[in-house]
Amino acid sequence: MGFYTFDGCTGLKSLTIGTKVSQLGMYDFRNCAGLTTITSLRTSPPLIAGFNFDGVNKSKVTVYVPASGLQAYKADYYWKAFTNILPIQEDTISVTVSDSSAVINWPQYEGAETYNLIVTHDLDTVCDVLFDAAGQVIQNPASVPHRNAKALAPSAIREINGFSYTITGLESATQYNYSVIAKDANNVELNSYSGVFYTIGVATLLYPVSDQQIPANNKILRDGQIFILRGEKEYTLTGQEVR
């Protein structure tokens, strides 16, 4: 970054430093008195030139960094002036569902140049989308027909420490499998995330609270909540195993 980039920008509340930013220039964030949150996605602390955060109350700014680099930031000569340095919650993925859609959130992985999101149902591929490092779709996605003939979004939504993407046109009360695969510029897999989610739907077979034998792959009503039975395991409608 150059010098004086945001010098005196009192309206700046939060700052995210990308993985490829190796150094901040002199006076870049001087007198940014409104700054409350800094998120650095770089494992090794970026170099801070002189006077960079002068005029910023460092005791009131929360700095989020990769967990693997937390101690390096706390030991760095300049970064340790920030008294509240916390780890980004890495390697977590979440799915929020409705009856016909799923919003999948995944973390940014350092060094990743592509993310491949794949959703399947039984042996059918529901969605297969390839994103670049910024979350832009770079491969024509295969997907189920969308309600109201809406196309898939051209990019994932950038979150504070990752991405989110919405898939629509799903069947209600249905199990889907998903995976997100992060690869580097040489197409080498860096990390992968996978799991199961269930779209919301009205159960066709509901049973009251009891210990009776329940047929496999059905739904039960227990304490006012609907649960899905798969063999001997019991799940919430979002796919979380409860017992």
C-alpha positions in Angstrom: 0.0 0.0 0.0 1.1 3.5 -0.6 1.5 6.4 1.9 -1.3 8.4 3.5 -4.0 6.1 1.9 -6.7 6.6 4.6 -4.9 9.2 6.7 -7.5 11.1 8.8 -10.5 9.0 7.6 -12.5 9.1 10.8 -15.5 7.4 9.3 -13.5 4.2 8.7 -14.9 1.6 11.2 -13.4 -1.7 10.1 -10.4 -2.9 8.0 -9.7 -6.2 6.3 -6.1 -6.9 5.2 -5.8 -9.5 2.5 -3.4 -12.4 2.4 -1.2 -10.7 -0.3 -0.7 -7.4 1.6 2.8 -7.7 3.0 3.3 -4.2 4.2 1.3 -1.1 5.2 2.7 2.3 4.1 3.5 5.2 6.3 0.6 7.2 7.7 -1.9 4.8 5.9 -4.4 4.8 8.9 -3.1 7.7 11.0 -5.9 9.5 12.9 -8.5 6.9 11.8 -10.2 7.5 15.2 -13.4 5.6 14.4 -11.5 2.3 13.7 -12.9 -0.5 15.9 -12.0 -3.7 14.0 -9.0 -4.9 12.1 -9.1 -8.4 10.4 -5.8 -9.6 8.9 -6.1 -12.7 6.8 -2.3 -13.0 6.6 -0.7 -15.6 8.8 2.6 -13.7 9.2 2.1 -10.1 10.5 2.3 -7.5 7.7 5.0 -4.9 8.2 3.8 -1.6 9.6 5.7 1.5 8.5 6.2 4.3 11.0 3.3 6.4 12.3 0.8 4.1 10.6 -1.8 3.8 13.4 -0.9 7.0 15.2 -4.1 8.6 16.5 -5.9 5.3 16.8 -6.9 4.1 20.3 -5.3 0.7 20.1 -6.9 -0.5 23.3 -10.3 -0.1 21.8 -9.6 -1.9 18.5 -10.2 -5.7 18.2 -7.7 -7.4 15.8 -8.7 -10.7 14.3 -5.9 -12.9 12.8 -5.5 -16.5 11.7 -5.3 -18.8 14.7 -2.0 -20.2 13.4 -0.4 -16.7 13.4 -1.9 -15.4 16.7 1.4 -15.7 18.7 3.4 -14.0 15.9 1.0 -11.0 16.0 1.2 -10.8 19.8 5.0 -10.8 19.7 5.4 -8.4 16.7 6.9 -5.1 17.7 4.2 -3.0 16.2 1.1 -5.3 16.3 1.5 -6.1 20.0 0.5 -2.4 20.7 -3.1 -3.6 20.0 -4.1 -5.1 23.3 -7.0 -7.2 22.0 -5.8 -9.7 19.4 -8.1 -12.7 18.8 -8.1 -15.7 16.4 -10.4 -15.9 13.5 -12.5 -19.0 13.8 -10.9 -21.0 11.0 -11.8 -24.3 9.3 -15.5 -23.9 10.1 -18.4 -24.2 7.7 -22.1 -23.6 8.3 -25.3 -24.2 6.3 -28.5 -22.3 6.8 -31.5 -23.9 5.2 -35.1 -23.2 4.2 -37.6 -25.5 2.5 -36.0 -24.8 -1.0 -32.6 -23.2 -0.5 -29.4 -23.5 1.4 -26.8 -20.8 2.3 -23.4 -22.3 2.6 -20.6 -20.4 4.4 -17.0 -21.4 4.3 -13.7 -19.8 5.5 -11.1 -18.3 3.3 -8.0 -20.5 3.2 -4.6 -18.9 2.9 -3.0 -19.6 -0.5 -6.2 -20.9 -2.1 -6.8 -19.7 -5.7 -10.0 -21.7 -6.2 -12.9 -23.0 -4.2 -15.1 -25.8 -5.6 -18.6 -26.1 -4.1 -20.4 -29.3 -4.9 -23.8 -30.3 -3.7 -25.3 -33.7 -4.4 -28.5 -35.7 -3.7 -28.2 -39.4 -3.9 -26.1 -39.9 -7.1 -27.3 -36.7 -8.7 -25.1 -33.5 -8.8 -27.3 -30.6 -7.7 -24.6 -27.9 -7.9 -21.0 -27.8 -9.0 -19.5 -24.3 -8.9 -15.9 -23.1 -9.2 -14.9 -19.8 -7.6 -11.7 -17.8 -7.8 -9.9 -16.5 -4.8 -12.2 -13.5 -4.6 -15.4 -15.5 -4.8 -16.2 -14.9 -8.5 -17.7 -17.8 -10.4 -15.2 -18.9 -13.0 -16.9 -22.1 -14.3 -20.4 -22.5 -15.6 -22.3 -24.0 -12.7 -24.5 -27.1 -13.0 -27.6 -26.7 -10.9 -31.2 -27.7 -10.4 -33.9 -25.6 -12.0 -34.5 -22.5 -10.0 -37.8 -21.2 -8.9 -39.0 -18.2 -11.1 -36.2 -19.2 -13.5 -33.6 -17.3 -11.5 -30.0 -17.9 -12.4 -27.2 -18.7 -9.9 -25.5 -15.6 -8.5 -22.3 -14.7 -10.4 -20.2 -14.6 -7.2 -20.2 -15.6 -3.6 -20.7 -13.0 -0.9 -17.6 -11.9 0.8 -17.8 -12.3 4.6 -15.4 -11.1 7.3 -13.4 -14.3 7.2 -14.7 -16.2 4.2 -17.6 -16.6 1.7 -21.3 -17.5 1.5 -23.3 -18.7 -1.5 -27.0 -19.4 -1.9 -28.3 -22.4 -3.7 -32.0 -22.4 -4.6 -34.5 -24.7 -6.2 -33.9 -27.5 -3.7 -36.6 -30.1 -2.7 -38.1 -29.7 0.7 -37.5 -32.3 3.5 -34.6 -33.7 1.6 -31.0 -34.7 2.5 -28.1 -33.2 0.5 -24.4 -33.8 0.7 -22.0 -30.9 0.2 -18.2 -30.3 -0.1 -16.0 -27.3 -0.5 -12.5 -27.9 -1.8 -9.8 -25.3 -1.7 -6.9 -25.6 -4.2 -3.8 -23.5 -4.8 -2.5 -22.1 -8.2 -1.1 -25.5 -9.1 -4.4 -27.2 -8.5 -3.1 -28.9 -5.4 -5.8 -29.4 -2.7 -5.1 -27.4 0.4 -8.1 -28.2 2.4 -11.6 -29.6 2.1 -14.9 -29.4 4.0 -17.8 -31.7 3.7 -21.1 -32.6 5.4 -24.8 -33.2 5.2 -27.8 -30.8 5.5 -31.5 -31.3 5.3 -34.0 -28.8 3.8 -37.0 -28.0 5.9 -40.3 -29.7 5.1 -43.5 -31.0 6.7 -43.1 -34.6 7.7 -45.3 -37.2 6.0 -44.9 -39.6 9.0 -44.9 -38.2 12.5 -44.7 -40.1 15.7 -45.4 -39.0 19.3 -42.8 -39.2 22.0 -42.1 -42.8 22.7 -39.5 -45.5 22.6 -41.3 -47.5 20.0 -39.4 -48.9 17.0 -39.5 -46.2 14.3 -38.9 -47.1 10.6 -35.6 -46.0 9.2 -35.4 -42.7 7.3 -38.6 -41.2 8.7 -39.3 -38.2 10.9 -40.5 -38.0 14.4 -42.1 -35.3 16.6 -40.4 -35.1 19.9 -41.0 -32.3 22.4 -42.6 -30.1 19.8 -39.6 -30.5 17.4 -39.2 -32.6 14.2 -36.2 -34.9 14.0 -35.0 -37.1 11.2 -34.1 -40.8 11.8 -31.5 -42.4 9.6 -30.9 -45.9 10.8 -30.1 -45.7 14.5 -29.1 -42.0 14.4 -31.3 -39.0 15.0 -30.7 -35.6 13.3 -32.2 -32.1 13.4 -33.6 -30.7 10.1 -30.3 -28.9 9.5 -28.4 -32.2 9.7 -26.9 -31.9 13.2 -26.7 -35.3 14.9 -28.5 -35.2 18.3 -28.1 -38.8 19.3 
